[in-house]
Amino acid sequence: LGEDSDTSFALLFWGKSKKQGSYGGFFPIYGKLYDRFAKDEMGFFMWPLYSYTKSDDATKTNFVWPIFSLYEGAETGFKVFPLYGERKVEGVKESKFFLWPAFISEKRNLDTDEPIDTFYAFPFYLQSTSKSMTAFDVMWPLFSYLKTASKMEWGLFAKLYSVTEGEQNNGYSFFPFISY
């Protein structure tokens, strides 16, 4: 289809994509774009009432953006922002939220030997665990804890006071007065 091109004049835009062809529109009334903003395809009608993006066999459709979203294809799920939402890429990652950003649950790296499970009840409790690591914060930044195969570390008051025990180093710190 030739070379990529992209032209805009104020809210009017048009262009051509090697893969998809010609596109254009007048924001916010109507428009379609190809291979722009790290997406394969984007479109809108009376934005923010309706819009969609397509990328890597996944489609996200928005109604009254950012309130309602529907995920289809390689990624599935929905959201009613900020009340509840869930997204899933089968065998790779899963995430849910309730009263965003207060309660968030994520499972990621499910396709690896080291999947990570995360739960946030922000700011009261934050936890992240995997086979080789456990980390949590209580009333962040008041107390934090981290344990891996090679070390254990905890801290108080954003680590102004902290203790580290591990294979390579052991010590404590009471910033700015003493550090060992």
Phi, psi and omega in degrees: 000002179098205183271155172289145174213154180209126181224142175216148176223104186056244183265355178269133180217155176201162180182186181217138178247139178301320184279320192252333183111203184278151177213169178176179178168178176229108183284135006259014187287301182203146175183159176217139179227148176237140175052047178232149175054040178062025177237148177289320181208143176221148177206159179206154174218121181052048181305132017264014182294319180215134173202162177209157172223145176233135179199129176050054177061022176234139180237132174244122179249129181248136172238124185052061182307136003261020188289304184247130177220146178232129180251131182223159178095227181296332177243129182240156176145190180201166172212146169236090191283135001262018186286306184202148175197154175212144179221147182210130168247108188311123177075003182239306181203156176217141176213149178218151172221154175222126183051057183307134006261019186294312184236117181226134177232130181223143168234120182225169184058034181294341180268013179240178176280354184231066177294148183242130180247126184232140175221132178236129165241073193290136001262012188283320184211130177228131183222139176220125182226151172210186180298325187248005186210141171226130178219138173209156177232138176243126182050053184311132009260024185293314182223134176224150182217138177219130176225125174238182179296332186251353180201161173229135182217137172220156183210154177241149175051063180056037178065026171295326170241124182215156178228135178232132175228126181195180181293323185261334179207148175228144178173183178211163180212138171231083189294135000261015190276317185211148177210132179227000000 
